[in-house]
Amino acid sequence: MYYGELFQLWFDNVTANTQQKGGDPLKINETFRNGAYYRWDLSDTLSVLSINTILSNFRDLQNDKAEKDQLEWIQAQLTGADKRKFII
């Protein structure tokens, strides 16, 4: 629920965020609601990977699945991205 409400604040309520070139609201919505991480393409060769480091907090045992999902997502983003550069 928390990430859904945060998505609504950052993206639904601030429509300029979803109107910027490079942001895919459907893809952002999917990963953001899962654990507040997403990708924003600044150009054809440069992307920002916004990750949620709270998921990796060793004291936060409730987010094991979200942490695993985020790590798999990061790996998928970096795998096969031959000419793309990332800002993490």
N, CA, C and O atoms as CSV, one atom per row, in Angstrom:
chain,resi,resn,atom,element,x,y,z
A,1,MET,N,N,0.820,-1.192,0.000
A,1,MET,CA,C,0.000,0.000,0.000
A,1,MET,C,C,0.864,1.255,0.000
A,1,MET,O,O,0.569,2.224,-0.700
A,2,TYR,N,N,1.932,1.229,0.790
A,2,TYR,CA,C,2.778,2.426,0.911
A,2,TYR,C,C,3.350,2.848,-0.437
A,2,TYR,O,O,3.278,4.021,-0.804
A,3,TYR,N,N,3.920,1.891,-1.179
A,3,TYR,CA,C,4.532,2.229,-2.456
A,3,TYR,C,C,3.481,2.666,-3.476
A,3,TYR,O,O,3.756,3.513,-4.327
A,4,GLY,N,N,2.296,2.100,-3.395
A,4,GLY,CA,C,1.211,2.529,-4.275
A,4,GLY,C,C,0.825,3.974,-4.025
A,4,GLY,O,O,0.606,4.738,-4.965
A,5,GLU,N,N,0.743,4.346,-2.758
A,5,GLU,CA,C,0.425,5.731,-2.414
A,5,GLU,C,C,1.553,6.672,-2.814
A,5,GLU,O,O,1.305,7.789,-3.270
A,6,LEU,N,N,2.789,6.220,-2.643
A,6,LEU,CA,C,3.934,7.029,-3.040
A,6,LEU,C,C,3.970,7.212,-4.557
A,6,LEU,O,O,4.273,8.301,-5.044
A,7,PHE,N,N,3.661,6.148,-5.304
A,7,PHE,CA,C,3.586,6.258,-6.762
A,7,PHE,C,C,2.531,7.284,-7.154
A,7,PHE,O,O,2.746,8.109,-8.042
A,8,GLN,N,N,1.410,7.219,-6.489
A,8,GLN,CA,C,0.338,8.167,-6.789
A,8,GLN,C,C,0.793,9.599,-6.540
A,8,GLN,O,O,0.498,10.488,-7.339
A,9,LEU,N,N,1.502,9.830,-5.452
A,9,LEU,CA,C,2.002,11.178,-5.154
A,9,LEU,C,C,3.026,11.648,-6.178
A,9,LEU,O,O,2.932,12.771,-6.671
A,10,TRP,N,N,3.999,10.808,-6.504
A,10,TRP,CA,C,5.110,11.200,-7.371
A,10,TRP,C,C,4.757,11.223,-8.844
A,10,TRP,O,O,5.272,12.055,-9.591
A,11,PHE,N,N,3.881,10.316,-9.278
A,11,PHE,CA,C,3.634,10.176,-10.708
A,11,PHE,C,C,2.210,10.546,-11.116
A,11,PHE,O,O,2.031,11.288,-12.082
A,12,ASP,N,N,1.201,10.055,-10.416
A,12,ASP,CA,C,-0.171,10.381,-10.798
A,12,ASP,C,C,-0.502,11.837,-10.497
A,12,ASP,O,O,-1.125,12.516,-11.313
A,13,ASN,N,N,-0.088,12.314,-9.335
A,13,ASN,CA,C,-0.414,13.688,-8.941
A,13,ASN,C,C,0.507,14.721,-9.571
A,13,ASN,O,O,0.119,15.879,-9.722
A,14,VAL,N,N,1.699,14.332,-9.935
A,14,VAL,CA,C,2.641,15.237,-10.596
A,14,VAL,C,C,2.757,14.762,-12.042
A,14,VAL,O,O,3.684,14.036,-12.401
A,15,THR,N,N,1.816,15.180,-12.849
A,15,THR,CA,C,1.730,14.656,-14.210
A,15,THR,C,C,2.960,14.993,-15.045
A,15,THR,O,O,3.223,14.312,-16.036
A,16,ALA,N,N,3.712,16.011,-14.683
A,16,ALA,CA,C,4.939,16.334,-15.415
A,16,ALA,C,C,5.922,15.168,-15.355
A,16,ALA,O,O,6.697,14.975,-16.291
A,17,ASN,N,N,5.907,14.399,-14.289
A,17,ASN,CA,C,6.803,13.250,-14.173
A,17,ASN,C,C,6.480,12.180,-15.205
A,17,ASN,O,O,7.394,11.555,-15.743
A,18,THR,N,N,5.219,11.958,-15.489
A,18,THR,CA,C,4.853,10.924,-16.458
A,18,THR,C,C,4.855,11.451,-17.884
A,18,THR,O,O,4.801,10.663,-18.828
A,19,GLN,N,N,4.917,12.749,-18.057
A,19,GLN,CA,C,4.927,13.321,-19.402
A,19,GLN,C,C,6.332,13.519,-19.943
A,19,GLN,O,O,6.495,13.827,-21.123
A,20,GLN,N,N,7.350,13.349,-19.107
A,20,GLN,CA,C,8.733,13.492,-19.547
A,20,GLN,C,C,9.106,12.340,-20.459
A,20,GLN,O,O,8.733,11.195,-20.204
A,21,LYS,N,N,9.827,12.631,-21.499
A,21,LYS,CA,C,10.300,11.582,-22.403
A,21,LYS,C,C,11.230,10.642,-21.632
A,21,LYS,O,O,12.050,11.087,-20.828
A,22,GLY,N,N,11.095,9.371,-21.879
A,22,GLY,CA,C,11.988,8.392,-21.265
A,22,GLY,C,C,11.371,7.608,-20.135
A,22,GLY,O,O,11.857,6.527,-19.802
A,23,GLY,N,N,10.328,8.114,-19.544
A,23,GLY,CA,C,9.681,7.387,-18.462
A,23,GLY,C,C,8.495,6.611,-18.987
A,23,GLY,O,O,7.608,7.184,-19.619
A,24,ASP,N,N,8.469,5.337,-18.737
A,24,ASP,CA,C,7.342,4.502,-19.148
A,24,ASP,C,C,6.480,4.264,-17.911
A,24,ASP,O,O,6.817,3.420,-17.080
A,25,PRO,N,N,5.378,4.992,-17.776
A,25,PRO,CA,C,4.562,4.897,-16.553
A,25,PRO,C,C,4.116,3.478,-16.213
A,25,PRO,O,O,4.024,3.131,-15.035
A,26,LEU,N,N,3.838,2.654,-17.216
A,26,LEU,CA,C,3.404,1.285,-16.918
A,26,LEU,C,C,4.524,0.456,-16.320
A,26,LEU,O,O,4.302,-0.288,-15.365
A,27,LYS,N,N,5.740,0.576,-16.876
A,27,LYS,CA,C,6.877,-0.170,-16.329
A,27,LYS,C,C,7.279,0.378,-14.968
A,27,LYS,O,O,7.595,-0.385,-14.056
A,28,ILE,N,N,7.268,1.698,-14.832
A,28,ILE,CA,C,7.607,2.307,-13.548
A,28,ILE,C,C,6.592,1.871,-12.490
A,28,ILE,O,O,6.974,1.521,-11.373
A,29,ASN,N,N,5.331,1.889,-12.827
A,29,ASN,CA,C,4.277,1.501,-11.894
A,29,ASN,C,C,4.480,0.077,-11.398
A,29,ASN,O,O,4.327,-0.198,-10.208
A,30,GLU,N,N,4.825,-0.828,-12.309
A,30,GLU,CA,C,4.999,-2.242,-11.948
A,30,GLU,C,C,6.104,-2.443,-10.921
A,30,GLU,O,O,5.885,-3.099,-9.903
A,31,THR,N,N,7.291,-1.887,-11.173
A,31,THR,CA,C,8.407,-2.102,-10.249
A,31,THR,C,C,8.312,-1.199,-9.020
A,31,THR,O,O,8.716,-1.590,-7.925
A,32,PHE,N,N,7.780,0.003,-9.204
A,32,PHE,CA,C,7.672,0.923,-8.077
A,32,PHE,C,C,6.735,0.370,-7.014
A,32,PHE,O,O,7.043,0.427,-5.824
A,33,ARG,N,N,5.607,-0.157,-7.431
A,33,ARG,CA,C,4.644,-0.699,-6.464
A,33,ARG,C,C,5.172,-1.963,-5.791
A,33,ARG,O,O,4.726,-2.316,-4.699
A,34,ASN,N,N,6.114,-2.644,-6.433
A,34,ASN,CA,C,6.705,-3.845,-5.846
A,34,ASN,C,C,7.750,-3.504,-4.784
A,34,ASN,O,O,7.879,-4.219,-3.791
A,35,GLY,N,N,8.490,-2.421,-4.986
A,35,GLY,CA,C,9.544,-2.112,-4.024
A,35,GLY,C,C,10.173,-0.751,-4.187
A,35,GLY,O,O,11.267,-0.515,-3.675
A,36,ALA,N,N,9.509,0.159,-4.891
A,36,ALA,CA,C,9.965,1.548,-5.065
A,36,ALA,C,C,11.282,1.645,-5.840
A,36,ALA,O,O,12.136,2.468,-5.510
A,37,TYR,N,N,11.446,0.822,-6.850
A,37,TYR,CA,C,12.602,0.935,-7.751
A,37,TYR,C,C,12.085,1.013,-9.178
A,37,TYR,O,O,11.038,0.453,-9.503
A,38,TYR,N,N,12.835,1.721,-10.036
A,38,TYR,CA,C,12.393,1.891,-11.417
A,38,TYR,C,C,13.533,2.366,-12.305
A,38,TYR,O,O,14.605,2.736,-11.827
A,39,ARG,N,N,13.278,2.346,-13.607
A,39,ARG,CA,C,14.244,2.789,-14.615
A,39,ARG,C,C,13.671,3.987,-15.369
A,39,ARG,O,O,12.490,4.024,-15.715
A,40,TRP,N,N,14.547,4.966,-15.612
A,40,TRP,CA,C,14.176,6.144,-16.392
A,40,TRP,C,C,15.241,6.330,-17.466
A,40,TRP,O,O,16.416,6.518,-17.153
A,41,ASP,N,N,14.833,6.277,-18.724
A,41,ASP,CA,C,15.765,6.445,-19.834
A,41,ASP,C,C,15.942,7.922,-20.136
A,41,ASP,O,O,14.997,8.610,-20.522
A,42,LEU,N,N,17.180,8.403,-19.954
A,42,LEU,CA,C,17.488,9.802,-20.249
A,42,LEU,C,C,17.737,10.017,-21.743
A,42,LEU,O,O,17.477,11.093,-22.281
A,43,SER,N,N,18.240,8.984,-22.396
A,43,SER,CA,C,18.484,9.025,-23.837
A,43,SER,C,C,18.473,7.586,-24.349
A,43,SER,O,O,18.144,6.658,-23.610
A,44,ASP,N,N,18.834,7.411,-25.615
A,44,ASP,CA,C,18.884,6.066,-26.182
A,44,ASP,C,C,20.022,5.228,-25.604
A,44,ASP,O,O,20.038,4.008,-25.764
A,45,THR,N,N,20.963,5.872,-24.939
A,45,THR,CA,C,22.136,5.153,-24.427
A,45,THR,C,C,22.397,5.373,-22.933
A,45,THR,O,O,23.365,4.835,-22.396
A,46,LEU,N,N,21.561,6.144,-22.265
A,46,LEU,CA,C,21.788,6.455,-20.848
A,46,LEU,C,C,20.491,6.325,-20.061
A,46,LEU,O,O,19.466,6.906,-20.418
A,47,SER,N,N,20.561,5.543,-18.973
A,47,SER,CA,C,19.388,5.331,-18.115
A,47,SER,C,C,19.760,5.530,-16.654
A,47,SER,O,O,20.909,5.349,-16.252
A,48,VAL,N,N,18.766,5.904,-15.880
A,48,VAL,CA,C,18.901,5.977,-14.426
A,48,VAL,C,C,18.155,4.779,-13.852
A,48,VAL,O,O,16.987,4.552,-14.166
A,49,LEU,N,N,18.846,4.014,-13.006
A,49,LEU,CA,C,18.199,2.953,-12.241
A,49,LEU,C,C,18.041,3.468,-10.818
A,49,LEU,O,O,19.021,3.638,-10.092
A,50,SER,N,N,16.828,3.707,-10.439
A,50,SER,CA,C,16.544,4.183,-9.093
A,50,SER,C,C,16.213,2.959,-8.249
A,50,SER,O,O,15.211,2.283,-8.481
A,51,ILE,N,N,17.063,2.684,-7.272
A,51,ILE,CA,C,16.874,1.488,-6.453
A,51,ILE,C,C,16.488,1.868,-5.032
A,51,ILE,O,O,16.698,2.999,-4.593
A,52,ASN,N,N,15.929,0.918,-4.335
A,52,ASN,CA,C,15.492,1.118,-2.960
A,52,ASN,C,C,16.437,0.356,-2.045
A,52,ASN,O,O,16.312,-0.859,-1.895
A,53,THR,N,N,17.379,1.059,-1.435
A,53,THR,CA,C,18.365,0.404,-0.580
A,53,THR,C,C,17.775,-0.038,0.758
A,53,THR,O,O,18.384,-0.841,1.465
A,54,ILE,N,N,16.612,0.471,1.109
A,54,ILE,CA,C,15.973,0.033,2.349
A,54,ILE,C,C,15.644,-1.462,2.273
A,54,ILE,O,O,15.634,-2.153,3.291
A,55,LEU,N,N,15.374,-1.956,1.054
A,55,LEU,CA,C,15.059,-3.372,0.900
A,55,LEU,C,C,16.227,-4.267,1.299
A,55,LEU,O,O,16.025,-5.426,1.661
A,56,SER,N,N,17.446,-3.737,1.236
A,56,SER,CA,C,18.635,-4.522,1.567
A,56,SER,C,C,19.051,-4.389,3.023
A,56,SER,O,O,20.074,-4.943,3.425
A,57,ASN,N,N,18.287,-3.677,3.807
A,57,ASN,CA,C,18.587,-3.501,5.215
A,57,ASN,C,C,18.439,-4.847,5.916
A,57,ASN,O,O,17.356,-5.432,5.915
A,58,PHE,N,N,19.524,-5.342,6.515
A,58,PHE,CA,C,19.507,-6.676,7.121
A,58,PHE,C,C,18.512,-6.788,8.266
A,58,PHE,O,O,18.146,-7.900,8.647
A,59,ARG,N,N,18.071,-5.687,8.816
A,59,ARG,CA,C,17.109,-5.734,9.917
A,59,ARG,C,C,15.665,-5.824,9.418
A,59,ARG,O,O,14.755,-6.153,10.179
A,60,ASP,N,N,15.469,-5.529,8.140
A,60,ASP,CA,C,14.116,-5.517,7.583
A,60,ASP,C,C,13.814,-6.865,6.941
A,60,ASP,O,O,13.951,-7.029,5.729
A,61,LEU,N,N,13.408,-7.816,7.750
A,61,LEU,CA,C,13.199,-9.178,7.283
A,61,LEU,C,C,11.876,-9.358,6.537
A,61,LEU,O,O,11.642,-10.417,5.956
A,62,GLN,N,N,11.023,-8.360,6.542
A,62,GLN,CA,C,9.727,-8.480,5.885
A,62,GLN,C,C,9.819,-8.271,4.376
A,62,GLN,O,O,8.865,-8.573,3.660
A,63,ASN,N,N,10.928,-7.768,3.884
A,63,ASN,CA,C,11.044,-7.436,2.467
A,63,ASN,C,C,11.934,-8.397,1.698
A,63,ASN,O,O,12.513,-8.009,0.683
A,64,ASP,N,N,12.064,-9.647,2.151
A,64,ASP,CA,C,12.943,-10.604,1.471
A,64,ASP,C,C,12.577,-10.794,0.006
A,64,ASP,O,O,13.463,-10.789,-0.848
A,65,LYS,N,N,11.292,-10.960,-0.308
A,65,LYS,CA,C,10.873,-11.177,-1.694
A,65,LYS,C,C,11.109,-9.922,-2.526
A,65,LYS,O,O,11.601,-10.014,-3.651
A,66,ALA,N,N,10.770,-8.766,-1.999
A,66,ALA,CA,C,10.969,-7.519,-2.739
A,66,ALA,C,C,12.457,-7.277,-2.993
A,66,ALA,O,O,12.834,-6.808,-4.067
A,67,GLU,N,N,13.301,-7.594,-2.010
A,67,GLU,CA,C,14.749,-7.434,-2.195
A,67,GLU,C,C,15.248,-8.360,-3.308
A,67,GLU,O,O,16.009,-7.938,-4.178
A,68,LYS,N,N,14.819,-9.611,-3.274
A,68,LYS,CA,C,15.216,-10.575,-4.307
A,68,LYS,C,C,14.722,-10.120,-5.678
A,68,LYS,O,O,15.462,-10.187,-6.659
A,69,ASP,N,N,13.485,-9.664,-5.745
A,69,ASP,CA,C,12.930,-9.172,-7.007
A,69,ASP,C,C,13.737,-7.995,-7.543
A,69,ASP,O,O,14.015,-7.915,-8.740
A,70,GLN,N,N,14.110,-7.081,-6.647
A,70,GLN,CA,C,14.890,-5.915,-7.070
A,70,GLN,C,C,16.256,-6.325,-7.608
A,70,GLN,O,O,16.696,-5.812,-8.637
A,71,LEU,N,N,16.928,-7.242,-6.923
A,71,LEU,CA,C,18.244,-7.694,-7.385
A,71,LEU,C,C,18.146,-8.397,-8.739
A,71,LEU,O,O,19.004,-8.206,-9.601
A,72,GLU,N,N,17.115,-9.201,-8.927
A,72,GLU,CA,C,16.912,-9.852,-10.224
A,72,GLU,C,C,16.605,-8.820,-11.306
A,72,GLU,O,O,17.056,-8.958,-12.443
A,73,TRP,N,N,15.849,-7.799,-10.958
A,73,TRP,CA,C,15.519,-6.725,-11.896
A,73,TRP,C,C,16.781,-5.960,-12.297
A,73,TRP,O,O,16.972,-5.666,-13.478
A,74,ILE,N,N,17.641,-5.635,-11.336
A,74,ILE,CA,C,18.897,-4.937,-11.641
A,74,ILE,C,C,19.747,-5.786,-12.576
A,74,ILE,O,O,20.292,-5.277,-13.556
A,75,GLN,N,N,19.862,-7.067,-12.280
A,75,GLN,CA,C,20.639,-7.960,-13.131
A,75,GLN,C,C,20.061,-7.993,-14.546
A,75,GLN,O,O,20.811,-7.952,-15.521
A,76,ALA,N,N,18.756,-8.067,-14.663
A,76,ALA,CA,C,18.114,-8.085,-15.985
A,76,ALA,C,C,18.360,-6.782,-16.736
A,76,ALA,O,O,18.533,-6.791,-17.955
A,77,GLN,N,N,18.376,-5.659,-16.017
A,77,GLN,CA,C,18.628,-4.368,-16.664
A,77,GLN,C,C,20.044,-4.294,-17.214
A,77,GLN,O,O,20.269,-3.774,-18.307
A,78,LEU,N,N,21.001,-4.819,-16.446
A,78,LEU,CA,C,22.406,-4.714,-16.832
A,78,LEU,C,C,22.835,-5.780,-17.835
A,78,LEU,O,O,23.790,-5.578,-18.585
A,79,THR,N,N,22.145,-6.895,-17.853
A,79,THR,CA,C,22.491,-7.991,-18.758
A,79,THR,C,C,22.061,-7.628,-20.174
A,79,THR,O,O,20.909,-7.272,-20.421
A,80,GLY,N,N,22.997,-7.725,-21.077
A,80,GLY,CA,C,22.694,-7.473,-22.482
A,80,GLY,C,C,22.564,-6.017,-22.856
A,80,GLY,O,O,22.131,-5.705,-23.965
A,81,ALA,N,N,22.923,-5.125,-21.970
A,81,ALA,CA,C,22.855,-3.689,-22.262
A,81,ALA,C,C,24.202,-3.231,-22.814
A,81,ALA,O,O,24.923,-2.469,-22.170
A,82,ASP,N,N,24.532,-3.707,-24.015
A,82,ASP,CA,C,25.865,-3.504,-24.594
A,82,ASP,C,C,26.306,-2.044,-24.657
A,82,ASP,O,O,27.395,-1.711,-24.188
A,83,LYS,N,N,25.492,-1.180,-25.221
A,83,LYS,CA,C,25.900,0.203,-25.423
A,83,LYS,C,C,25.230,1.165,-24.461
A,83,LYS,O,O,25.475,2.370,-24.520
A,84,ARG,N,N,24.403,0.659,-23.593
A,84,ARG,CA,C,23.695,1.512,-22.649
A,84,ARG,C,C,24.535,1.708,-21.390
A,84,ARG,O,O,25.134,0.765,-20.874
A,85,LYS,N,N,24.567,2.930,-20.912
A,85,LYS,CA,C,25.236,3.270,-19.660
A,85,LYS,C,C,24.142,3.520,-18.609
A,85,LYS,O,O,23.020,3.915,-18.926
A,86,PHE,N,N,24.516,3.273,-17.355
A,86,PHE,CA,C,23.538,3.432,-16.272
A,86,PHE,C,C,24.086,4.322,-15.173
A,86,PHE,O,O,25.268,4.268,-14.834
A,87,ILE,N,N,23.219,5.124,-14.637
A,87,ILE,CA,C,23.480,5.858,-13.406
A,87,ILE,C,C,22.610,5.172,-12.354
A,87,ILE,O,O,21.389,5.101,-12.496
A,88,ILE,N,N,23.246,4.671,-11.307
A,88,ILE,CA,C,22.494,3.958,-10.281
A,88,ILE,C,C,22.485,4.788,-9.018
A,88,ILE,O,O,21.904,4.378,-8.013
